[in-house]
Amino acid sequence: MNRRYAYRDYEILVSARPAGGQPGWRPEICVIAPDDRWEFVPTHHSLVANDPGWCLEIGRLCAESAIQSMDPARELAACTGLRH
């Protein structure tokens, strides 16, 4: 099962794969930058979901977090609260 999402200027590809020796599904995540550079987002081996739909959602959230950490200047510019 695969899904493609848009987030900011990026594309996110998430696949739900059987978890191998464990029951459930693991996300495989790839982020495509605006310049067509592909980066795989590593996930911990313990990240397993019971159903493929939830696995895709977890993968999407992980990818969005990875995208945010790729551009910290943009994140700080978007911050409207107090900086610590």
N, CA, C and O atoms as a Tinker XYZ file with bonds, in Angstrom:
   336  protein
     1  N      0.847000   -1.156000    0.000000    73     2
     2  CA     0.000000    0.000000    0.000000    64     1     3
     3  C      0.902000    1.232000    0.000000    63     2     4     5
     4  O      1.825000    1.317000    0.810000    81     3
     5  N      0.651000    2.181000   -0.891000    73     3     6
     6  CA     1.464000    3.387000   -1.039000    64     5     7
     7  C      0.583000    4.628000   -1.039000    63     6     8     9
     8  O     -0.579000    4.579000   -1.442000    81     7
     9  N      1.151000    5.741000   -0.581000    73     7    10
    10  CA     0.470000    7.026000   -0.662000    64     9    11
    11  C      1.489000    8.104000   -0.976000    63    10    12    13
    12  O      2.666000    8.000000   -0.629000    81    11
    13  N      1.012000    9.128000   -1.634000    73    11    14
    14  CA     1.838000   10.297000   -1.940000    64    13    15
    15  C      1.149000   11.515000   -1.330000    63    14    16    17
    16  O     -0.057000   11.702000   -1.490000    81    15
    17  N      1.924000   12.336000   -0.635000    73    15    18
    18  CA     1.391000   13.523000    0.029000    64    17    19
    19  C      2.211000   14.744000   -0.391000    63    18    20    21
    20  O      3.381000   14.621000   -0.753000    81    19
    21  N      1.598000   15.898000   -0.341000    73    19    22
    22  CA     2.309000   17.158000   -0.543000    64    21    23
    23  C      2.447000   17.825000    0.822000    63    22    24    25
    24  O      1.509000   17.823000    1.618000    81    23
    25  N      3.620000   18.394000    1.087000    73    23    26
    26  CA     3.849000   19.137000    2.325000    64    25    27
    27  C      4.832000   20.252000    2.010000    63    26    28    29
    28  O      5.988000   20.007000    1.663000    81    27
    29  N      4.351000   21.476000    2.137000    73    27    30
    30  CA     5.124000   22.658000    1.763000    64    29    31
    31  C      5.549000   22.516000    0.308000    63    30    32    33
    32  O      4.707000   22.292000   -0.563000    81    31
    33  N      6.848000   22.643000    0.033000    73    31    34
    34  CA     7.336000   22.514000   -1.342000    64    33    35
    35  C      7.762000   21.079000   -1.653000    63    34    36    37
    36  O      8.276000   20.812000   -2.739000    81    35
    37  N      7.560000   20.169000   -0.729000    73    35    38
    38  CA     8.060000   18.799000   -0.829000    64    37    39
    39  C      6.950000   17.824000   -1.203000    63    38    40    41
    40  O      5.762000   18.121000   -1.071000    81    39
    41  N      7.367000   16.668000   -1.666000    73    39    42
    42  CA     6.472000   15.526000   -1.870000    64    41    43
    43  C      6.915000   14.438000   -0.902000    63    42    44    45
    44  O      8.107000   14.273000   -0.641000    81    43
    45  N      5.963000   13.711000   -0.381000    73    43    46
    46  CA     6.240000   12.618000    0.545000    64    45    47
    47  C      5.679000   11.332000   -0.056000    63    46    48    49
    48  O      4.513000   11.279000   -0.448000    81    47
    49  N      6.508000   10.305000   -0.124000    73    47    50
    50  CA     6.057000    8.985000   -0.547000    64    49    51
    51  C      6.150000    8.055000    0.653000    63    50    52    53
    52  O      7.209000    7.942000    1.271000    81    51
    53  N      5.051000    7.391000    0.987000    73    51    54
    54  CA     5.039000    6.469000    2.117000    64    53    55
    55  C      4.490000    5.138000    1.642000    63    54    56    57
    56  O      3.463000    5.084000    0.965000    81    55
    57  N      5.179000    4.068000    1.998000    73    55    58
    58  CA     4.717000    2.709000    1.730000    64    57    59
    59  C      4.517000    1.988000    3.051000    63    58    60    61
    60  O      5.316000    2.142000    3.974000    81    59
    61  N      3.462000    1.210000    3.143000    73    59    62
    62  CA     3.229000    0.348000    4.302000    64    61    63
    63  C      3.663000   -1.058000    3.901000    63    62    64    65
    64  O      3.104000   -1.654000    2.980000    81    63
    65  N      4.654000   -1.572000    4.594000    73    63    66
    66  CA     5.208000   -2.898000    4.300000    64    65    67
    67  C      4.976000   -3.821000    5.483000    63    66    68    69
    68  O      4.977000   -3.365000    6.627000    81    67
    69  N      4.777000   -5.112000    5.233000    73    67    70
    70  CA     4.688000   -6.047000    6.360000    64    69    71
    71  C      5.955000   -5.943000    7.216000    63    70    72    73
    72  O      7.055000   -5.774000    6.689000    81    71
    73  N      5.795000   -6.042000    8.509000    73    71    74
    74  CA     6.893000   -5.820000    9.450000    64    73    75
    75  C      7.858000   -6.994000    9.561000    63    74    76    77
    76  O      8.711000   -6.996000   10.448000    81    75
    77  N      7.753000   -7.962000    8.711000    73    75    78
    78  CA     8.689000   -9.086000    8.741000    64    77    79
    79  C      8.382000  -10.045000    9.866000    63    78    80    81
    80  O      7.342000  -10.704000    9.858000    81    79
    81  N      9.282000  -10.132000   10.839000    73    79    82
    82  CA     9.120000  -11.061000   11.943000    64    81    83
    83  C      8.084000  -10.642000   12.965000    63    82    84    85
    84  O      7.741000  -11.431000   13.845000    81    83
    85  N      7.574000   -9.415000   12.873000    73    83    86
    86  CA     6.581000   -8.918000   13.821000    64    85    87
    87  C      5.221000   -8.828000   13.132000    63    86    88    89
    88  O      5.157000   -8.635000   11.918000    81    87
    89  N      4.138000   -8.963000   13.888000    73    87    90
    90  CA     2.828000   -8.719000   13.282000    64    89    91
    91  C      2.640000   -7.222000   13.065000    63    90    92    93
    92  O      3.009000   -6.424000   13.926000    81    91
    93  N      2.087000   -6.844000   11.958000    73    91    94
    94  CA     1.814000   -5.439000   11.699000    64    93    95
    95  C      2.542000   -4.918000   10.472000    63    94    96    97
    96  O      3.018000   -5.681000    9.631000    81    95
    97  N      2.613000   -3.588000   10.394000    73    95    98
    98  CA     3.133000   -2.890000    9.217000    64    97    99
    99  C      4.173000   -1.861000    9.638000    63    98   100   101
   100  O      4.064000   -1.251000   10.701000    81    99
   101  N      5.182000   -1.675000    8.792000    73    99   102
   102  CA     6.219000   -0.664000    9.011000    64   101   103
   103  C      6.194000    0.345000    7.871000    63   102   104   105
   104  O      5.997000   -0.046000    6.720000    81   103
   105  N      6.389000    1.636000    8.156000    73   103   106
   106  CA     6.434000    2.622000    7.075000    64   105   107
   107  C      7.820000    2.698000    6.434000    63   106   108   109
   108  O      8.841000    2.632000    7.118000    81   107
   109  N      7.832000    2.838000    5.124000    73   107   110
   110  CA     9.043000    3.198000    4.387000    64   109   111
   111  C      8.760000    4.574000    3.803000    63   110   112   113
   112  O      7.752000    4.768000    3.123000    81   111
   113  N      9.645000    5.527000    4.065000    73   111   114
   114  CA     9.360000    6.932000    3.786000    64   113   115
   115  C     10.446000    7.532000    2.901000    63   114   116   117
   116  O     11.638000    7.325000    3.126000    81   115
   117  N     10.013000    8.270000    1.903000    73   115   118
   118  CA    10.924000    9.005000    1.037000    64   117   119
   119  C     10.395000   10.428000    0.883000    63   118   120   121
   120  O      9.203000   10.639000    0.662000    81   119
   121  N     11.298000   11.399000    1.002000    73   119   122
   122  CA    10.951000   12.805000    0.838000    64   121   123
   123  C     11.617000   13.301000   -0.442000    63   122   124   125
   124  O     12.803000   13.063000   -0.667000    81   123
   125  N     10.846000   13.987000   -1.271000    73   123   126
   126  CA    11.371000   14.545000   -2.517000    64   125   127
   127  C     11.390000   16.066000   -2.367000    63   126   128   129
   128  O     10.349000   16.700000   -2.194000    81   127
   129  N     12.594000   16.636000   -2.435000    73   127   130
   130  CA    12.779000   18.083000   -2.292000    64   129   131
   131  C     12.354000   18.797000   -3.571000    63   130   132   133
   132  O     12.213000   18.168000   -4.620000    81   131
   133  N     12.151000   20.110000   -3.484000    73   131   134
   134  CA    11.756000   20.869000   -4.677000    64   133   135
   135  C     12.753000   20.758000   -5.836000    63   134   136   137
   136  O     12.376000   20.908000   -6.998000    81   135
   137  N     14.028000   20.495000   -5.517000    73   135   138
   138  CA    15.036000   20.343000   -6.571000    64   137   139
   139  C     15.159000   18.891000   -7.054000    63   138   140   141
   140  O     16.164000   18.519000   -7.661000    81   139
   141  N     14.134000   18.076000   -6.782000    73   139   142
   142  CA    14.061000   16.661000   -7.172000    64   141   143
   143  C     15.098000   15.768000   -6.491000    63   142   144   145
   144  O     15.396000   14.682000   -6.988000    81   143
   145  N     15.642000   16.209000   -5.372000    73   143   146
   146  CA    16.562000   15.392000   -4.585000    64   145   147
   147  C     15.728000   14.482000   -3.678000    63   146   148   149
   148  O     14.837000   14.950000   -2.970000    81   147
   149  N     16.024000   13.184000   -3.705000    73   147   150
   150  CA    15.294000   12.198000   -2.905000    64   149   151
   151  C     16.077000   11.888000   -1.641000    63   150   152   153
   152  O     17.298000   11.735000   -1.681000    81   151
   153  N     15.374000   11.796000   -0.517000    73   151   154
   154  CA    15.996000   11.382000    0.737000    64   153   155
   155  C     15.078000   10.395000    1.437000    63   154   156   157
   156  O     13.882000   10.642000    1.597000    81   155
   157  N     15.654000    9.273000    1.850000    73   155   158
   158  CA    14.884000    8.315000    2.635000    64   157   159
   159  C     14.922000    8.741000    4.091000    63   158   160   161
   160  O     15.954000    9.189000    4.590000    81   159
   161  N     13.801000    8.600000    4.764000    73   159   162
   162  CA    13.682000    8.969000    6.173000    64   161   163
   163  C     13.779000    7.679000    6.988000    63   162   164   165
   164  O     12.906000    6.818000    6.892000    81   163
   165  N     14.836000    7.545000    7.786000    73   163   166
   166  CA    14.970000    6.319000    8.587000    64   165   167
   167  C     13.939000    6.284000    9.717000    63   166   168   169
   168  O     13.589000    7.317000   10.289000    81   167
   169  N     13.474000    5.109000   10.018000    73   167   170
   170  CA    12.564000    4.921000   11.149000    64   169   171
   171  C     13.124000    3.809000   12.033000    63   170   172   173
   172  O     13.839000    2.923000   11.566000    81   171
   173  N     12.792000    3.874000   13.283000    73   171   174
   174  CA    13.262000    2.862000   14.230000    64   173   175
   175  C     12.561000    1.534000   13.938000    63   174   176   177
   176  O     11.399000    1.515000   13.534000    81   175
   177  N     13.264000    0.444000   14.142000    73   175   178
   178  CA    12.695000   -0.880000   13.846000    64   177   179
   179  C     11.459000   -1.200000   14.683000    63   178   180   181
   180  O     10.658000   -2.056000   14.307000    81   179
   181  N     11.304000   -0.520000   15.808000    73   179   182
   182  CA    10.144000   -0.795000   16.666000    64   181   183
   183  C      8.882000   -0.048000   16.212000    63   182   184   185
   184  O      7.810000   -0.248000   16.783000    81   183
   185  N      9.001000    0.805000   15.199000    73   183   186
   186  CA     7.840000    1.556000   14.708000    64   185   187
   187  C      6.988000    0.636000   13.836000    63   186   188   189
   188  O      7.257000    0.457000   12.648000    81   187
   189  N      5.956000    0.058000   14.449000    73   187   190
   190  CA     5.072000   -0.895000   13.783000    64   189   191
   191  C      3.629000   -0.504000   14.105000    63   190   192   193
   192  O      3.303000   -0.189000   15.249000    81   191
   193  N      2.774000   -0.528000   13.086000    73   191   194
   194  CA     1.353000   -0.208000   13.265000    64   193   195
   195  C      0.514000   -1.451000   12.987000    63   194   196   197
   196  O      0.927000   -2.344000   12.247000    81   195
   197  N     -0.672000   -1.492000   13.593000    73   195   198
   198  CA    -1.550000   -2.646000   13.417000    64   197   199
   199  C     -2.240000   -2.689000   12.061000    63   198   200   201
   200  O     -2.522000   -3.770000   11.544000    81   199
   201  N     -2.516000   -1.523000   11.478000    73   199   202
   202  CA    -3.177000   -1.548000   10.163000    64   201   203
   203  C     -2.424000   -0.647000    9.183000    63   202   204   205
   204  O     -1.781000    0.319000    9.595000    81   203
   205  N     -2.501000   -0.957000    7.899000    73   203   206
   206  CA    -1.716000   -0.214000    6.909000    64   205   207
   207  C     -2.097000    1.263000    6.807000    63   206   208   209
   208  O     -1.232000    2.095000    6.535000    81   207
   209  N     -3.358000    1.607000    7.018000    73   207   210
   210  CA    -3.774000    3.009000    6.964000    64   209   211
   211  C     -3.115000    3.833000    8.060000    63   210   212   213
   212  O     -2.663000    4.950000    7.810000    81   211
   213  N     -3.055000    3.290000    9.271000    73   211   214
   214  CA    -2.408000    3.988000   10.373000    64   213   215
   215  C     -0.899000    4.052000   10.127000    63   214   216   217
   216  O     -0.257000    5.044000   10.475000    81   215
   217  N     -0.338000    3.017000    9.540000    73   215   218
   218  CA     1.077000    3.004000    9.194000    64   217   219
   219  C      1.407000    4.147000    8.234000    63   218   220   221
   220  O      2.421000    4.823000    8.408000    81   219
   221  N      0.568000    4.370000    7.229000    73   219   222
   222  CA     0.783000    5.466000    6.285000    64   221   223
   223  C      0.702000    6.819000    6.984000    63   222   224   225
   224  O      1.480000    7.723000    6.678000    81   223
   225  N     -0.225000    6.962000    7.912000    73   223   226
   226  CA    -0.362000    8.218000    8.656000    64   225   227
   227  C      0.865000    8.476000    9.524000    63   226   228   229
   228  O      1.358000    9.603000    9.581000    81   227
   229  N      1.353000    7.456000   10.188000    73   227   230
   230  CA     2.571000    7.596000   10.991000    64   229   231
   231  C      3.741000    8.000000   10.088000    63   230   232   233
   232  O      4.533000    8.871000   10.446000    81   231
   233  N      3.844000    7.370000    8.929000    73   231   234
   234  CA     4.904000    7.709000    7.987000    64   233   235
   235  C      4.821000    9.147000    7.520000    63   234   236   237
   236  O      5.844000    9.820000    7.397000    81   235
   237  N      3.619000    9.626000    7.259000    73   235   238
   238  CA     3.425000   11.018000    6.841000    64   237   239
   239  C      3.890000   11.975000    7.929000    63   238   240   241
   240  O      4.581000   12.953000    7.643000    81   239
   241  N      3.519000   11.700000    9.171000    73   239   242
   242  CA     3.920000   12.558000   10.285000    64   241   243
   243  C      5.438000   12.552000   10.480000    63   242   244   245
   244  O      6.029000   13.597000   10.754000    81   243
   245  N      6.064000   11.398000   10.343000    73   243   246
   246  CA     7.528000   11.313000   10.446000    64   245   247
   247  C      8.190000   12.130000    9.344000    63   246   248   249
   248  O      9.180000   12.820000    9.591000    81   247
   249  N      7.656000   12.058000    8.137000    73   247   250
   250  CA     8.222000   12.795000    7.008000    64   249   251
   251  C      8.070000   14.301000    7.217000    63   250   252   253
   252  O      9.003000   15.053000    6.938000    81   251
   253  N      6.925000   14.749000    7.696000    73   251   254
   254  CA     6.728000   16.173000    7.949000    64   253   255
   255  C      7.719000   16.677000    8.991000    63   254   256   257
   256  O      8.254000   17.777000    8.854000    81   255
   257  N      7.965000   15.898000   10.016000    73   255   258
   258  CA     8.945000   16.264000   11.038000    64   257   259
   259  C     10.344000   16.341000   10.435000    63   258   260   261
   260  O     11.108000   17.254000   10.751000    81   259
   261  N     10.681000   15.395000    9.574000    73   259   262
   262  CA    11.995000   15.405000    8.917000    64   261   263
   263  C     12.144000   16.636000    8.027000    63   262   264   265
   264  O     13.211000   17.248000    7.995000    81   263
   265  N     11.097000   17.001000    7.311000    73   263   266
   266  CA    11.136000   18.186000    6.448000    64   265   267
   267  C     11.359000   19.437000    7.293000    63   266   268   269
   268  O     12.135000   20.313000    6.910000    81   267
   269  N     10.692000   19.527000    8.427000    73   267   270
   270  CA    10.866000   20.682000    9.304000    64   269   271
   271  C     12.308000   20.792000    9.791000    63   270   272   273
   272  O     12.839000   21.896000    9.907000    81   271
   273  N     12.938000   19.664000   10.074000    73   271   274
   274  CA    14.322000   19.708000   10.563000    64   273   275
   275  C     15.318000   19.976000    9.435000    63   274   276   277
   276  O     16.469000   20.318000    9.706000    81   275
   277  N     14.896000   19.827000    8.174000    73   275   278
   278  CA    15.786000   20.113000    7.041000    64   277   279
   279  C     15.976000   21.616000    6.847000    63   278   280   281
   280  O     16.984000   22.040000    6.281000    81   279
   281  N     15.026000   22.424000    7.307000    73   279   282
   282  CA    15.073000   23.862000    7.075000    64   281   283
   283  C     14.800000   24.622000    8.373000    63   282   284   285
   284  O     13.734000   25.217000    8.525000    81   283
   285  N     15.760000   24.608000    9.320000    73   283   286
   286  CA    15.515000   25.256000   10.612000    64   285   287
   287  C     15.300000   26.765000   10.513000    63   286   288   289
   288  O     14.563000   27.330000   11.321000    81   287
   289  N     15.925000   27.428000    9.542000    73   287   290
   290  CA    15.730000   28.877000    9.399000    64   289   291
   291  C     14.274000   29.189000    9.087000    63   290   292   293
   292  O     13.715000   30.154000    9.608000    81   291
   293  N     13.670000   28.383000    8.247000    73   291   294
   294  CA    12.259000   28.584000    7.903000    64   293   295
   295  C     11.374000   28.348000    9.121000    63   294   296   297
   296  O     10.394000   29.063000    9.331000    81   295
   297  N     11.719000   27.348000    9.918000    73   295   298
   298  CA    10.941000   27.061000   11.125000    64   297   299
   299  C     11.025000   28.213000   12.122000    63   298   300   301
   300  O     10.019000   28.585000   12.727000    81   299
   301  N     12.212000   28.775000   12.293000    73   299   302
   302  CA    12.352000   29.902000   13.215000    64   301   303
   303  C     11.602000   31.123000   12.708000    63   302   304   305
   304  O     11.017000   31.857000   13.505000    81   303
   305  N     11.606000   31.356000   11.408000    73   303   306
   306  CA    10.889000   32.502000   10.837000    64   305   307
   307  C      9.382000   32.361000   11.037000    63   306   308   309
   308  O      8.679000   33.364000   11.162000    81   307
   309  N      8.883000   31.138000   11.068000    73   307   310
   310  CA     7.456000   30.906000   11.241000    64   309   311
   311  C      7.024000   30.959000   12.706000    63   310   312   313
   312  O      5.833000   31.046000   13.004000    81   311
   313  N      7.993000   30.906000   13.612000    73   311   314
   314  CA     7.701000   30.918000   15.035000    64   313   315
   315  C      7.269000   32.313000   15.461000    63   314   316   317
   316  O      7.976000   33.287000   15.204000    81   315
   317  N      6.108000   32.416000   16.113000    73   315   318
   318  CA     5.619000   33.718000   16.561000    64   317   319
   319  C      5.697000   33.881000   18.064000    63   318   320   321
   320  O      5.432000   34.964000   18.587000    81   319
   321  N      6.059000   32.817000   18.764000    73   319   322
   322  CA     6.131000   32.887000   20.227000    64   321   323
   323  C      7.488000   33.353000   20.705000    63   322   324   325
   324  O      8.340000   33.762000   19.916000    81   323
   325  N      7.673000   33.282000   22.014000    73   323   326
   326  CA     8.947000   33.663000   22.620000    64   325   327
   327  C     10.001000   32.623000   22.287000    63   326   328   329
   328  O      9.722000   31.424000   22.279000    81   327
   329  N     11.201000   33.082000   22.014000    73   327   330
   330  CA    12.319000   32.169000   21.778000    64   329   331
   331  C     13.072000   31.971000   23.085000    63   330   332   333
   332  O     13.314000   32.922000   23.828000    81   331
   333  N     13.434000   30.741000   23.351000    73   331   334
   334  CA    14.143000   30.428000   24.611000    64   333   335
   335  C     15.627000   30.412000   24.386000    63   334   336
   336  O     16.390000   30.169000   25.321000    81   335
